[in-house]
């Protein structure tokens, strides 16, 4: 499985060991690589089958960030079309969060928001040419709603989705576009011991658009102190209570659900319920 790493010219000839540091791989695999001779530790990311351009996309995003942010924590050590190598630092993943570990919960969320604010101050980034945020969103929306290989959406549900999209069309066309990480999900946030530092990783889905899109997952977990702290910001509280939040939520959740359909050949009942519940809530807000 790791031959693509050991045979790569950056690591070839070195006595190295591997550790799998990220589960639920979809677009890209992530492993920890240890140089046994020097003790140096690296993060190596490489493409999964069917997604052969992921590493190249992330390289482009990180190159854009590093042009504007000095000493960015994800500095590119090596990259080619198959592999991306960055520095490794000891951390934990938010997907395995234990709230009792955090010394200052409010401070941790403030640091995480600071990371996003820093990214959102960057110039627009358009890896797919000159597509606007509206065109980017519409493309993603159509791939989920119009593709619908098993017709899980009823005609009424599709009408509700289209009605919501129509309501926010002017907003989407005129939004102040900024750099987006594009997938600020719980597995893509890591933290150091005690929650002293927060880092956002995985930039293969980066683009330019509405900064609120990067908060979809962060305001999604009402049982988490992270969501509770973020909802203290008036702008994010208003976003969470809007139809726009549900419209934006449709993309990352729908993207995952559709990818699982093509992987397994069927939808899971729980996934269908998630999508239908979101559409039902749209009816209450539009």
Backbone as a ProteinNet text record, in pm:
[ID]
protein_1_A
[PRIMARY]
XXXXXXXXXXXXXXXXXXXXXXXXXXXXXXXXXXXXXXXXXXXXXXXXXXXXXXXXXXXXXXXXXXXXXXXXXXXXXXXXXXXXXXXXXXXXXXXXXXXXXXXXXXXXXXXXXXXXXXXXXXXXXXXXXXXXXXXXXXXXXXXXXXXXXXXXXXXXXXXXXXXXXXXXXXXXXXXXXXXXXXXXXXXXXXXXXXXXXXXXXXXXXXXXXXXXXXXXXXXXXXXXXXXXXXXXXXXXXXXXXXXXXXXXXXXXXXXXXXXXXXXXXXXXXXXXXXXXXXXXXXXXXX
[TERTIARY]
81.2	0	85.1	199.1	280.6	399.3	398.5	509.6	525.8	413.9	421.1	502.8	507.9	587.4	732.1	753.1	888.9	969.5	900.3	969.8	981.3	918.2	928.4	1070	1116.4	1256.9	1291.6	1192.4	1222.2	1259.5	1192.4	1215.7	1301.9	1320	1389.8	1531.7	1565.9	1698.2	1705.2	1601.7	1600.4	1536.4	1582.8	1524.4	1406.7	1285.1	1167.7	1063	981.1	868.1	741	626.5	498.5	401.1	316.4	200.8	82.9	-31.1	-151.7	-210.4	-216.8	-259.5	-395.9	-459.9	-593.2	-680.4	-791.1	-884.6	-988	-1079.9	-1188.7	-1134.2	-1023.7	-966.7	-1066.3	-1076	-1168.6	-1092.9	-1058.7	-988.2	-838.7	-784.7	-639.5	-606.7	-495.5	-447.2	-342.9	-341.6	-248.3	-174.7	-41	36.2	149.9	195.7	313.7	434.1	539.5	661.3	775.5	846.3	955.2	1086.8	1182.1	1316.6	1389.3	1414.4	1472.2	1612.5	1684.4	1821.8	1828.5	1747.7	1755.1	1648.7	1542.7	1432	1332.1	1359.8	1267.3	1133.5	1026.1	891.5	821.2	750.8	684	539.6	458.4	325.8	331.6	294.7	291.1	147	106.1	-30.8	-21.5	-101.5	-98.2	-238.9	-256.3	-388	-447.4	-579.9	-650.9	-701	-736.1	-780.7	-905.4	-900.7	-1013.7	-1004.1	-905.8	-888.7	-741.7	-692.7	-550.3	-499.3	-587.5	-542.4	-549.2	-578.2	-598.5	-472.5	-359.8	-233.6	-197.7	-216.1	-184.8	-272.6	-399	-490.6	-447.3	-411	-370	-238.3	-147.7	-22.8	-50.7	-142	-176.7	-232.4	-317.7	-376.7	-270.1	-183.1	-79.1	22.5	52.1	143.3	84.4	-47	-115	-106.5	-133.9	-130.8	9.4	109.3	246.4	302.7	241.2	283.6	246.5	144.2	93.4	111.3	127.8	143.2	283.4	364.4	499.7	492.8	577.6	587.6	454.2	379.3	255.8	289.7	208.7	241	247.8	182.5	191.3	280.8	409.1	505.4	537.8	537.8	562.1	710.4	739	876.9	908.9	813.5	833.5	696.6	689.2	564.7	592.5	517.8	508.7	365.1	336.6	196.7	136.7	221.9	173.3	175.4	260.4	280.3	307.2	260	283.9	339.6	451.9	517.9	522.2	474.1	480.2	534.5	557.2	609.5	505.6	550.8	462.6	480.7	369.8	382	279.7	317.1	232.9	100.1	-8.6	-140.9	-246.8	-366.9	-482.5	-586.2	-678.8	-780.7	-912.8	-985.2	-1111.5	-1216.2	-1198.7	-1296.2	-1293.2	-1180.2	-1164.7	-1167.1	-1236.9	-1231	-1278.4	-1201.9	-1239.5	-1241.6	-1359.3	-1372.6	-1298.1	-1277.5	-1209.8	-1062.4	-1008.4	-866.9	-838.7	-940.6	-917.8	-910.6	-798.4	-777.9	-861.1	-880.6	-951.7	-1036.3	-1159.4	-1243.6	-1273	-1304.7	-1332.9	-1209.2	-1093.9	-970.3	-936.1	-964.7	-936	-1019.5	-1147.7	-1235	-1192.3	-1148	-1098.3	-975.3	-887.8	-769.9	-810.2	-907.9	-955.4	-1018.3	-1096.6	-1154.7	-1045.2	-940.5	-828.9	-761.4	-749.7	-693.3	-778.6	-910.6	-999.8	-995.1	-992.4	-984.1	-858.5	-748.5	-622	-635.9	-699.4	-720	-814.4	-918.7	-1021	-973	-856.7	-797.5	-712.7	-693.8	-612.1	-688	-614.5	-680.3	-755	-849.7	-928.3	-838.2	-880.2	-804.4	-898.3	-866	-954.4	-883	-877.7	-808.3	-877.5	-1005.9	-1081.4	-1104.2	-1008.3	-1022.8	-1089.3	-1178.8	-1239.6	-1381.8	-1415.3	-1549.4	-1573.7	-1687.6	-1727.1	-1779.4	-1801.6	-1857.4	-1994.8	-2075.5	-2206.7	-2192.3	-2101.7	-2082.1	-2025.2	-1933.1	-1875.8	-1983.7	-2064	-2169.5	-2271.7	-2311.2	-2411.9	-2363.1	-2234.3	-2177.5	-2187.4	-2150.9	-2159.6	-2304.6	-2391.1	-2533.9	-2592.7	-2561.3	-2616.7	-2566.1	-2441	-2385.3	-2455.3	-2511.2	-2580.6	-2729.9	-2793.1	-2939.1	-2983.3	-2916	-2958.4	-2910.4	-2792.5	-2741.4	-2835.9	-2856.4	-2954.5	-2979.5	-2881.1	-2893	-3006.4	-3050.6	-3157.7	-3288.3	-3294.1	-3415.9	-3461.6	-3367	-3403.7	-3479.3	-3467.3	-3541.4	-3674.5	-3782.5	-3912.2	-3918.4	-4017.1	-4034.9	-4056.1	-4133.7	-4159.6	-4031.2	-3945.2	-3819.5	-3726.7	-3722.1	-3639.1	-3691.2	-3822.6	-3881.2	-3844.5	-3843.8	-3806.3	-3659.3	-3573.4	-3431.5	-3411.8	-3478.4	-3464.4	-3521.6	-3629.4	-3688.7	-3590.9	-3522.2	-3424.3	-3306.1	-3260.1	-3149	-3185.5	-3308	-3353.6	-3354.4	-3396.3	-3401.9	-3264.2	-3160.4	-3026.2	-2936.3	-2992.1	-2910.8	-2837.3	-2908.2	-2844	-2732.4	-2757.4	-2655	-2531.7	-2552.7	-2441.1	-2360.6	-2430.8	-2364	-2283.1	-2319.9	-2257.4	-2177.1	-2154.3	-2082.2	-1938.2	-1883.4	-1743.5	-1657.6	-1592.9	-1522.3	-1385.5	-1357.4	-1229	-1177.4	-1053.7	-999.3	-1076	-1116.3	-1183.7	-1098.9	-1091.4	-1030.8	-1117.2	-1248.4	-1340.1	-1394.5	-1335.8	-1384.9	-1339.6	-1384.6	-1344.7	-1431.3	-1407.3	-1480.4	-1399	-1462.5	-1396.8	-1267.6	-1262.8	-1136.4	-1024.8	-1059.1	-959.6	-912.3	-942.1	-894.7	-816.2	-694.8	-613	-572.3	-537.1	-501.9	-389.8	-312.9	-204.5	-257	-173.7	-214.2	-278.6	-393.1	-464.7	-540.8	-535.1	-601.7	-525.2	-391.9	-311.2	-302.5	-303.7	-299.1	-403.8	-452.6	-549.9	-495	-508	-459.7	-566.5	-575.2	-666.2	-582.1	-614.3	-537.1	-625.9	-565.7	-635.3	-695.7	-622.1	-662	-690.5	-726.5	-749.1	-879.7	-970.5	-1098.2	-1105.1	-992.6	-990.8	-1037.9	-1102.1	-1150.2	-1172.8	-1243.2	-1280.9	-1432.2	-1478.1	-1622.6	-1661	-1779.5	-1835.4	-1769.6	-1713.8	-1645	-1737.4	-1867.7	-1961.4	-1962.5	-1928.7	-1927.7	-1828.3	-1719.3	-1618.9	-1666.3	-1782.2	-1832.9	-1945.2	-1979.3	-2093.5	-2080.6	-1965.8	-1948.9	-1930	-1868.3	-1833.5	-1955.3	-2064	-2186.1	-2290.5	-2247.8	-2341.1	-2366.6	-2274.8	-2282.9	-2330.6	-2460.7	-2517.6	-2473.8	-2423	-2380.4	-2234.5	-2165.5	-2022.2	-1996.6	-1896.7	-1861	-1811.3	-1757.7	-1706.2	-1820.3	-1927.2	-2043.7	-2103	-2114.2	-2172.4	-2092.2	-1959.3	-1874.8	-1884.8	-1887	-1897.2	-2030.8	-2135.2	-2267.1	-2281.1	-2178.3	-2177.6	-2147.9	-2092.2	-2069.5	-2201	-2248.8	-2381	-2393.9	-2289.3	-2295	-2315.5	-2249.5	-2260.5	-2392.3	-2442.5	-2573.5	-2682.2	-2676	-2773.9	-2761.5	-2637.8	-2613.9	-2676.3	-2656.1	-2707.7	-2860.1	-2925.8	-3072.1	-3131	-3047.5	-3093.5	-3109.2	-3181.3	-3190.4	-3057.9	-2975	-2843.5	-2757.4	-2765.4	-2689.6	-2728.4	-2857	-2902.4	-2863.2	-2868.9	-2829.2	-2680.7	-2600	-2456.1	-2427.8	-2503.9	-2482.8	-2506.1	-2593.2	-2626.5	-2502.9	-2405.4	-2289.7	-2194	-2134.3	-2040.1	-2105.9	-2225.9	-2293.9	-2337.4	-2390.2	-2432.6	-2316.1	-2202.3	-2083.5	-2039.3	-2037.8	-1997.5	-2097.1	-2225.2	-2328.3	-2324.7	-2310.2	-2304	-2177.6	-2064.8	-1941	-1956.1	-2026.1	-2049.1	-2142.7	-2235.7	-2324.1	-2242.7	-2153.8	-2075.2	-1973.6	-1934.4	-1840.8	-1909.8	-2030.9	-2099.6	-2216.1	-2254.6	-2363.6	-2501.8	-2510.3	-2641.4	-2630.1	-2742.4	-2747.6	-2777.6	-2724.4	-2758.7	-2883.2	-2971.6	-3095.8	-3068.1	-2963.8	-2930	-2889.9	-2815.3	-2772.8	-2892.1	-2985.3	-3105.2	-3184.2	-3193.5	-3267.5	-3203	-3069.2	-2997.8	-3036.1	-3034.2	-3064.2	-3209.8	-3300.6	-3442.4	-3478.5	-3411.9	-3435.4	-3391.7	-3278	-3231	-3331.6	-3383.9	-3478.7	-3608.7	-3651.3	-3771.5	-3754.2	-3634.4	-3608.2	-3607.3	-3564.4	-3568.3	-3710.1	-3806.6	-3946.1	-3991.8	-3926.9	-3963.6	-3897.5	-3794.2	-3715.2	-3728.5	-3790.3	-3799.9	-3940
-121.3	0	127.1	122.8	242.7	246.8	160.9	159.3	294.1	363.4	492.7	592.4	571.2	657.8	610.1	483	432.1	437.1	429.2	432.6	574.4	670.8	808.6	860.2	948.3	989.3	1066	1127.1	1199.4	1101.6	984.8	888	769.3	750.3	631.7	624.1	505.1	484.2	512.6	573.1	601.8	486	464.1	362.6	426.7	398.2	468.8	372.6	426.3	352.2	432.1	363	426.6	411.6	511.7	502	566.9	499.4	557.1	655.4	782.8	883.7	942.8	897.3	949.6	841.8	812.8	713.6	778.8	696.5	744.9	816.9	763.6	825.2	821	928.7	936.9	984.7	1111	1165.9	1138.2	1122.1	1112	1030.4	958.2	885.6	969.8	962.9	1040.8	948.1	953.5	869.5	950.2	902.5	957	875.7	944.9	878.2	917.9	817.6	842	797.4	889.3	855.7	796	664.9	596.8	646.6	692.5	735.8	872.9	966.2	1103.9	1133.6	1052.6	1079.3	1180.1	1235.7	1332.3	1266.5	1344.2	1293.3	1380.1	1315.3	1385	1337.4	1419.1	1377.4	1360.6	1243.1	1216.5	1191.2	1261	1245.4	1199.9	1099.5	1049.6	1013.7	1013.7	997.5	859.8	855.3	728.1	696.1	571.6	527.9	605.1	657.1	732.9	882.5	923.6	1065.5	1103.6	1082.8	1095.2	1238.9	1337.2	1477	1546.8	1472.4	1534.4	1600.8	1530.3	1585.4	1713.7	1714	1833.4	1950.8	1923.2	2028.6	2085.1	1997.6	2046.2	2123.7	2077.5	2150.1	2293.2	2309.2	2442.4	2530.8	2474	2550.3	2593.9	2500.4	2533.1	2631.2	2619.1	2714.2	2854.9	2866.3	2995.8	3053.2	2969.9	3015.9	3062.3	2980.5	3012.1	3136.1	3177.4	3301	3424.2	3409.7	3525.9	3517	3396.4	3381.4	3330.4	3414.4	3373.2	3266.8	3166.9	3061.3	2990.2	2969	2891.1	2750.5	2696.3	2570.2	2451.3	2460.4	2353.6	2400	2398.9	2436.7	2314.2	2330.6	2218.3	2181.8	2057.2	2007	1944.1	1870.7	1806.5	1777.4	1783.7	1748.8	1709.6	1611.5	1582.1	1540.9	1485.4	1456.5	1344.8	1267.8	1153.2	1171.3	1259.9	1267.3	1410.9	1442.7	1574	1550.1	1613.9	1593.5	1725.5	1724	1840.7	1798.2	1896.9	1869.9	1799.1	1711	1645.5	1710.3	1733.5	1778.6	1704.4	1676.5	1597.3	1668.6	1595.8	1656.8	1548.5	1591.2	1502	1556.9	1468.3	1503.3	1532.6	1633.3	1669.2	1559.4	1466.8	1359.1	1270.9	1273.2	1194.7	1284.8	1394.4	1497.3	1448.2	1485.4	1465.6	1604.7	1656.2	1795.2	1823.1	1719.1	1739.9	1773.8	1746.6	1775.6	1925.4	2004.7	2143.6	2233.5	2301.7	2390.6	2518.2	2566.1	2691.7	2675.5	2631.2	2600.7	2725	2833.1	2957.9	3005.5	2993.6	3034.7	2947.7	2817.7	2727.6	2765.1	2790.2	2827.2	2961	3052.5	3181.1	3160.9	3067.5	3038.1	2975.3	2886.2	2821.9	2925.1	3015.9	3121.8	3212.7	3234.5	3314.2	3250.5	3118.1	3047.2	3070.5	3064.1	3086.1	3230.9	3323.3	3465.3	3491.2	3426.4	3443	3393.3	3278.6	3224.7	3312.9	3363	3441.7	3581.5	3620	3747.6	3733	3608.6	3584.8	3622.7	3656.2	3684.8	3563.2	3588	3481	3378.2	3252.4	3141.8	3063.3	3054.3	2989.8	2876.3	2758.6	2645.9	2596.1	2624	2578	2690.4	2782.5	2890.5	3011.7	3072.5	3198.1	3180.7	3062.2	3038.9	3123.8	3189.9	3267.3	3171.5	3224.9	3141.8	3088.6	3171.4	3125.6	3009	3020	2912.8	2787.2	2807	2692.9	2621.2	2701	2640.6	2570.2	2635	2577.2	2445.3	2438.1	2314.1	2201.5	2231.5	2131	2091.6	2190.2	2168.5	2075	2101.3	2019.9	1876.5	1857.5	1723.1	1638.6	1704.8	1632.4	1621.2	1734.5	1736.4	1678.7	1719	1671.9	1530.5	1493.6	1358.8	1254.8	1262.4	1181.5	1045.7	955.8	832.1	739.5	747.6	659.4	733.9	859.4	939.3	943.7	975.8	981.6	1109.9	1211.6	1335	1327.1	1362.3	1370	1497.5	1507.1	1626.5	1748	1730.2	1840.3	1885.1	1789.7	1824	1899.9	1857.4	1927.6	2068.5	2083.6	2216.6	2306	2249.6	2326.1	2368.3	2276.2	2308.6	2419.8	2407.7	2508.4	2643.8	2640	2763.3	2833.1	2754.8	2812.7	2870.2	2795.7	2843.5	2974	2981.1	3104	3221.3	3195.9	3301.6	3361.1	3275.4	3320.4	3345.3	3340.3	3357.5	3491.7	3600.2	3732.4	3738.7	3679.8	3677.5	3602.3	3484.7	3402.6	3472.3	3547.7	3616	3736.6	3793.8	3919.4	3906.9	3786.2	3766.4	3815.2	3864.1	3906.9	3780.7	3746.2	3619.3	3624.5	3518.9	3505.4	3363.4	3339.9	3204.4	3115.8	2996.8	2899.4	2774	2721.6	2589.7	2486.2	2502.3	2421.7	2297	2255.7	2135.3	2137.8	2239.1	2252.6	2159.4	2031.3	1926.8	1884.4	1815.3	1776.5	1697.4	1602.1	1529.7	1617.6	1734.6	1823.3	1932.8	1916	2009.1	1929	1973.1	1905.3	2005.1	1951.4	2038.2	1976	2061.2	2013.4	1990.3	1933	1894	2010.1	1981.2	2081.2	2181.7	2164.9	2260.2	2391.3	2384.2	2506.1	2566.8	2481.7	2528.6	2456.9	2524.8	2466.6	2482.3	2377	2380.6	2322.2	2377.6	2326.6	2262.1	2138.2	2064	2025.6	1965.4	1911.6	2022.5	2060.7	2174.9	2135.9	2010.2	1967.9	2020.5	2069.5	2120.8	2274.3	2338.4	2484.4	2553.2	2667	2748	2889.9	2971.7	3104.5	3112.2	3182.9	3193.5	3263.3	3232.1	3292.7	3233	3317.8	3267.2	3184.6	3210.7	3136.4	2987.4	2955.5	2814.2	2733.3	2795.5	2725.3	2697.4	2751.1	2729.3	2625.9	2565.5	2472.7	2363.2	2294.6	2186	2238.5	2354.1	2405.5	2447.7	2485.8	2523.9	2412.9	2293.2	2182.7	2093.6	2096.3	2002	2072.7	2072.6	2145.3	2088.6	1963.5	1900.6	1929.8	2004.1	2029.5	2171.8	2186.4	2320.7	2406.4	2343.9	2419.5	2491.7	2419.3	2483.2	2588.8	2558.4	2653.2	2783.1	2771.2	2890.6	2969.3	2899.2	2969.6	3042.4	2985.7	3048.8	3171.7	3203.5	3328.8	3447.1	3417.7	3521.6	3546.5	3669.5	3702.4	3662.2	3686.3	3652.6	3503.5	3421.4	3276.3	3224.5	3289.5	3252.7	3278.5	3392.8	3424.4	3328.4	3294.2	3199.6	3064	3014.9	2882.9	2878.3	2990.5	2994.6	3030	3032	3073.4	2956.5	2981.6	2884.2	2867.2	2971.9	2964.4	2856.3	2845.6	2741.6	2603.4	2578.8	2448.2	2426.4	2532.7	2523.2	2489.5	2554.9	2525.6	2386.4	2344.8	2213.2	2100.3	2126.1	2025	1978.1	2067.2	2033.4	1936.1	1970.9	1875.2	1745	1753.1	1630.2	1549.2	1618.7	1551	1491.3	1563.7	1512.8	1380.4	1374.8	1252	1139.8	1168.8	1066.8	1010.8	1099.2	1054.5	972	1012.5	935.8	795.7	784.7	652.8	568.9	634.8	561.9	496.9	574.7	521.4	418.1	427.2	330.7	198.4	205.6	83.7	42.1	129.5	94.5	113.3	179.8	201.7	312.7	375.3	474.4	404.5	459.2	411.7	485.6	415.3	477.4	600.4	592.6	705.5	827.9	804.5	914.5	980.7	899.6	953.8	1039.1	992.2	1066.3	1202.2	1207.2	1333.6	1434.7	1391.1	1480.7	1527.6	1434.6	1469.9	1559.5	1539.2	1625.7	1769.1	1784	1917.1	1986.8	1912.3	1971.9	2010.2	1927.5	1958	2088.3	2108.5	2231.5	2352.5	2331.7	2442	2495.3	2403.3	2443.3	2534.7	2525.4	2609.9	2747.3	2761.4	2884.5	2965.7	2909.6	2979.9	3033.2
0	0	0	72.3	88.2	-7.8	-110.3	-205.9	-274.1	-296.4	-363.8	-282.5	-150.1	-63.4	-58.7	-28.2	-11.7	-140.5	-255.3	-383.7	-439.8	-372.3	-417.8	-395.9	-485.4	-479.5	-352.2	-286.2	-162.2	-50.9	-46	60.3	17	-111.8	-160.7	-103.8	-55	2.6	150.5	206.2	349.1	424.9	545.8	632.9	704.8	659.4	710.4	766.8	854	910.4	885.2	884.5	854.4	970	984.2	1073.5	1003.9	1006.2	947.6	1047	1011.8	1109.3	1078.3	970.6	943.1	882.4	946.3	896.9	805	751.7	665.5	542.3	487.1	368.3	253.9	183.6	70	-53.4	-57.2	-172.6	-167.5	-47.1	-32.9	92.2	89.5	206.3	277.2	410.9	491	586.4	583.8	674.7	737.2	851.4	918.6	873.5	832.9	788.6	882.3	933.9	1027.9	965.9	959.5	914.9	1036	1032	1147.6	1181.2	1080.7	1103.5	1169.7	1121.5	1173.2	1277.9	1280	1371.2	1318.7	1200	1139.7	1110.5	1131.4	1107.1	1003.8	913.5	804.9	792.8	726.9	684.2	532.9	486.5	342.8	301.2	195.6	143.3	-1.1	-35.6	-172.5	-218.6	-349.9	-410.5	-384.8	-373.7	-370.4	-510.6	-531.5	-663.9	-707.2	-827.5	-880.9	-856.5	-774.1	-743.5	-763.2	-885.8	-913.3	-916.4	-906.2	-911.1	-775.8	-668.5	-538.1	-484.2	-490.5	-439.3	-512.7	-643.7	-722.3	-680.3	-651.3	-607.5	-472.6	-379.8	-248	-257.8	-341.5	-361.4	-407	-502	-550.7	-440.8	-356	-245.9	-145.6	-106	-7.8	-64.5	-192	-254.9	-249.1	-274.5	-267.9	-126.4	-26.1	113.2	152	118.2	159	90.4	-18.8	-84	-1.9	83.4	157	308.6	361.1	505.7	535.6	598.9	636.5	746	734	836.1	858.1	751.3	762.7	812.1	903.1	968.8	872.7	756.9	656.7	541.8	568.8	466.1	380.2	248.7	158	161.3	198.1	197.3	62.2	8	-122.5	-183.9	-316.6	-384.8	-529.2	-577.6	-719.9	-746.5	-861.6	-895.5	-810.1	-740.3	-664	-513.8	-464	-319.5	-275.6	-156.5	-95.1	44.6	75.5	204.5	280.4	404.6	492.1	628.1	713.9	847.8	933.5	1019.3	1116.9	1252.7	1323.1	1461.3	1545.4	1668.6	1759	1782.5	1759.8	1773.8	1780.8	1809.7	1810.1	1713	1675	1577.6	1647.8	1601.7	1666.8	1657.1	1562.7	1551.9	1676.7	1747	1870.2	1993.5	1985.1	2088.3	2225.2	2326.8	2466.2	2529.6	2555.5	2600.3	2730.1	2811.8	2939.4	2921	2802.1	2776.3	2763.5	2733.1	2695.7	2818.7	2831.1	2946.2	2935.3	2813.5	2790.3	2663.6	2677.6	2562.2	2479.5	2547.9	2477.8	2401	2465.6	2400.8	2281.2	2290.9	2179.2	2057.1	2078.5	1966.1	1907.5	1993.6	1944.1	1855.1	1893.5	1811.7	1678.4	1683.7	1560.8	1467.8	1524.3	1442.3	1386.4	1465.8	1418	1297	1298.1	1183.2	1058.6	1075.6	962.2	915.9	1010.9	974	891.2	929.5	857.1	713.3	695.6	560.3	479.8	545.8	475.8	437.1	487.4	445.1	317.9	274.3	155.5	28.3	-77.6	-205.7	-258.1	-345.1	-404.9	-472.3	-467.3	-526	-615.9	-743.8	-840.4	-912.8	-851.5	-914.9	-1041.3	-1054.7	-1171.5	-1271.5	-1281.2	-1377.7	-1316.1	-1390.9	-1347.5	-1294.1	-1244.4	-1191.6	-1067.9	-1063.5	-946.5	-839	-718.4	-611.7	-652.8	-716	-760.7	-858.9	-953	-1051.7	-986	-890.7	-818.4	-738.8	-663.8	-582.8	-671.5	-780.1	-869.4	-927.9	-960.5	-1014.1	-911.4	-786.4	-679.8	-652.9	-650.1	-625.9	-732	-857	-965.8	-961.3	-919	-911.5	-805.7	-707	-599.9	-627.9	-656.6	-671	-804.8	-912.7	-1044.6	-1072.4	-1018.4	-1044.1	-983.3	-851.6	-779.2	-846.7	-851.3	-928.6	-886.9	-762.1	-715.6	-689.7	-737.7	-719.2	-573.3	-484.1	-341.7	-309.8	-396.5	-376	-449.8	-381.4	-447.2	-530.5	-618.4	-698.7	-609.2	-502.2	-410	-340.8	-304.6	-238.9	-334	-458.4	-555.9	-580.4	-580.3	-596.7	-479.1	-358	-239.9	-247.1	-290.5	-306	-408.7	-520.7	-626.1	-582.6	-504.3	-452.8	-359.1	-275.3	-183.3	-260.3	-360.1	-441.7	-511.1	-560.6	-627.3	-529.9	-406.5	-306.1	-279	-280.3	-244.9	-366.2	-485.2	-605.8	-606.9	-578.3	-578.3	-474	-358	-253.1	-301.9	-360.7	-407.2	-516.7	-601.4	-712.1	-666	-552.2	-508.8	-379.5	-333.8	-208.8	-221.5	-112.5	-107.8	-101.3	-211.9	-221.2	-154	-75.4	-6.8	-30.5	12.6	6.7	103.7	57.6	143.2	157.1	279.3	295.8	224.7	231.8	151.8	217.4	330.6	399.2	544.2	617.9	758.8	843	823.9	895.3	1017.6	1109.9	1234.7	1212.2	1118.8	1097.5	1042.8	989.2	928.9	1023.3	1151.5	1254.9	1357.3	1385.3	1484.5	1592.7	1709.8	1821.7	1903.2	1968.2	2053.1	2194.5	2277.8	2412.5	2488.5	2548.1	2625.8	2542.8	2409.6	2321.6	2311.5	2333.6	2331.1	2191.8	2089.3	1951.6	1867.6	1765	1672	1530.4	1451.2	1313.3	1220.4	1101.2	998.6	889.9	854	755.1	636.6	535.4	416.8	330.4	228	144.9	-0.1	-23.6	-162.3	-221	-137.1	-185.8	-178	-160.7	-147.2	-274.8	-254.7	-366.5	-312.3	-386.8	-337.7	-325.2	-224.3	-207.5	-79	-30.1	89.7	213.4	300	418.4	507.9	502.1	586.8	553.3	428.8	388.7	472.4	513.7	594.1	736.5	774.2	909.8	917	803.3	799.3	905.1	907.4	1003.8	1145.8	1160.4	1292.5	1373	1306.7	1379.5	1374	1336.4	1310.8	1431.5	1530	1641.6	1768.3	1790.4	1903.6	2038.3	2039.1	2164.2	2197.2	2109.8	2129	2178.1	2265.7	2312.2	2196.3	2092.6	1978.6	1907.3	1877.8	1815.3	1908	2035	2129.8	2134.5	2131.4	2135.1	2005.1	1890.8	1762.9	1749.3	1806.4	1795.4	1885.2	1963.4	2038.5	1946.7	1827.9	1728.1	1654.9	1658.5	1604.8	1458	1380	1237.2	1216	1295.8	1280.4	1337.2	1441.5	1495.5	1392.1	1325.9	1221.6	1103.6	1068.7	960.1	991.8	1114.1	1153.6	1143.2	1165.3	1164.1	1027.9	925	792.9	696.2	589	481.1	410.8	412.3	348.7	413.9	546.7	617.3	566.5	551	503.2	357.9	280	139.2	129.6	212.4	212.6	269.7	369.5	430.4	331	236.6	136.5	60.7	39.7	-43.5	25.5	140.2	199.7	243.1	297.6	339.1	217.7	118	-4.1	-80	-82.5	-152.3	-91.1	41.4	109.2	81.6	90.6	70.8	-71	-169.9	-308.9	-333.4	-273.6	-291.7	-234.3	-122.5	-63.4	-149.2	-217	-307.9	-420	-480.4	-591.2	-543	-416.6	-360.8	-330.3	-274.2	-228.9	-318.5	-412	-502.7	-443.4	-328	-266.7	-162.3	-132.2	-25.1	106.4	214.2	347.5	394.8	464.2	511.6	597.5	680.3	767.9	685.8	576.2	489.6	422.5	374.7	309.8	408.6	533.8	635.6	661.9	664.7	686.3	578.6	453.6	342.7	347.7	373	373.8	491.9	604.6	720.2	690.5	618.7	582.5	490.6	393.7	300.3	371.9	467.3	544.8	623.3	678.4	753.1	661.2	536.6	440.7	425.1	425.8	411	523	638.6	752.1	744.3	661.2	660.6	531.7	432.1	302.7	281.7
[MASK]
++++++++++++++++++++++++++++++++++++++++++++++++++++++++++++++++++++++++++++++++++++++++++++++++++++++++++++++++++++++++++++++++++++++++++++++++++++++++++++++++++++++++++++++++++++++++++++++++++++++++++++++++++++++++++++++++++++++++++++++++++++++++++++++++++++++++++++++++++++++++++++++

